[in-house]
Amino acid sequence: MIEMTMKFLQINILRKLWLLVLAIPLVGCISSQPFPQGVVLTPPTPTPVMRAPKVGQEWVYQVRNIFNQEILDVVTEKVVSVGKEIRIARTGLKAGPLDDEIQSPWGHVIQDPHWKPTQKFEQAIPLWPEQLVPGWSGFYRTRYQVPGYPDSSYYWGLNIKAIEWERITVPAGSFAVLHYQSEAPYFESNDLFRLANYRLDDYWLSPEIGRWVIRRDYGRYITAGVYWSNAYWEDYLQWELISWK
């Protein structure tokens, strides 16, 4: 009973703190940072279909720190199994083996390793818009666990919004892509010292390759006594495709 009461109080505190988040334009704090520029395209007709997964498909990304443009690592993501679950093995040139990404079905993630710690969702949620059409949006809620700690779970809520079709150029070439955003404006962290959390991911998704050619993401959080004007950064990274097959 005590544990349930504490959990209830914690959720109420987080909700109240989130009201403060809405009043502060977080994006304004980072608007001076460079942003990928593409050429806006007329939405294609018919709408492209995402390439189906096959064992051996591979995407290689350079991971850049947006603040100082430093290349932190080169990460290879490779489809290693296809079936009830699609498993994508990941390896960093510097970091070595990384946690796998698991989708089930294709386009719906059940284990997402892109943030730390890795999240294992109770119900799979979309990785990209269910309709590749500008203006489409959806909201999803579930709970997640941290692998290795099955006794605890945490609330996760996600907004996905399709913005526009663009043609964008990266080291791997030029691609027609759908620019969309995934926003987690209120979620529970496994770190109980974090009182409120925010994440935003921009993607430039290429149906041709079955994956994004750019992913740009940042996360911020506050602890006791810290205001959003001084919120801590989780990461502020950009992933650029340098090769694929």
Secondary structure by P-SEA (a helix, b strand, c coil): caaaaaaaaaaaaaaaaaaaaaaccccccccccbbbbbbbbccccccccccccccccbbbbbbbccccccccbbbbbbbcccccbbbbbbbbccccccbbbbbccccccccccccccbbbbcbbbbcccccccccccccccbbbbccccccbbbbbbbbbbbcbbbbbbccccccbbbbbbbbccbbbbcccccccbbbbbbbbcccccccccbbbbcccccccccccccccccccbbbbbcccc
